[in-house]
Amino acid sequence: MFEFAWPFAFLLLPLPFLLRKLQKNKQVATVRTTALYHNPVVQTGNISQPTRFSLWPWLIWACLCVALAHPKYYGEPIQLPNEGREIMLAVDLSTSMREQDMQYQGQYIDRLSVVKAVLNEFITARTGDRLGLILFADTAFLQTPLTRDLTTVAKMLEEAQIGLVGQATAIGDALGLAVKRFALKEDSNRILILLTDGQNTAGNLSPEEALILAKDAGIKVYTVGVGADSQSNFFGFQMQRGSALDEGLLTEIARDTGGQYFRATDVASLQRIYQMLDQLEPIIDNSETVRPQKALFYIPLFIAVLLLFTQTLVNSIRSLTTRSGA
């Protein structure tokens, strides 16, 4: 469908005719005045000789008016996808993540490998969302800023290695860094998923201080405690696998920010957590329909320039022919 953005531009089409008429009347008045001054007898009839009508200037002017009217072509309606969420992932890389107490595909493997495998499925299913990745141990650093490039986020997570940022666990720094990154986003739902298997043992910012900042910034934190429960050995004694998980702290962070704490003791529970997150943070159905548009003003503008160039060329050729004949 074609449409003109400024149809009032077509009111300028008769402008050259009006100017020509005005100029002709002025010339007639000048000739008559001169005739009256030199001869007391006023002559009637056509005083000025009729000029030859040229189609070129009118065509050029018409093309310029069409271009000024800004013609547009509208395509078929397109349904825009829903606006996704903005989710920051914070993954623990402390040495305790090496503990091989998580069963995956029939064998026990370390906690980080399980987190990578399941989290990769979560990332690839986030179509429409913006994801970011924070890695933390002795401190926290931003591995990937918020982006729709889910492939890059998944690759950065896959390349993360234990010991890359130290050996301890800086939960406060990870939470504080998420607050800092979300501060750059004015309109954001501000969701943080924090995965850890231990308790805060390092960092420049305490979890309590970071929690205050997160609450003030309106960040909703979902905390995930990773690692199997303590198991009994052959003699019946309870064995604590890996580091002691501070479930009290993780529960407090989630509760005070409006999120929820989850316990991931195996692959199945970790997968269920990610499925529940979709229910807890649904995508708002605010899709809208738009029609793609393409500006076409350059076509009549190009024709006007081409006509002007052709007219100039024809006049030049006529002038040279006339001189040669003379």
Protein Blocks (a to p, Z undefined) as FASTA:
>chain_A
ZZdfblmlmmmmmmmmmmmmmmmmmmmmmmmmmmmmmpmbdcedjfbdcddddfklmmmm
mmmmmmmnopaddddddddddddddddddddfbfklmpccbceehiacdfklmmmmmmmm
mmmmmghiacdddddfkbccdfbdcdfblmlmmmmmmmpcghklojbdcfklmmmmmmmm
mmmpmbaghiaddddfbdcfedjbdfklmmmmmmmnopacddddedddddddfkopacde
hjaddfklmmmmmmmnopacdddfbfklmmmmmmmmmmmmccddfbccddddddfklmmm
mmmmmmmmmmmmmmmmmmmmmmmmZZ
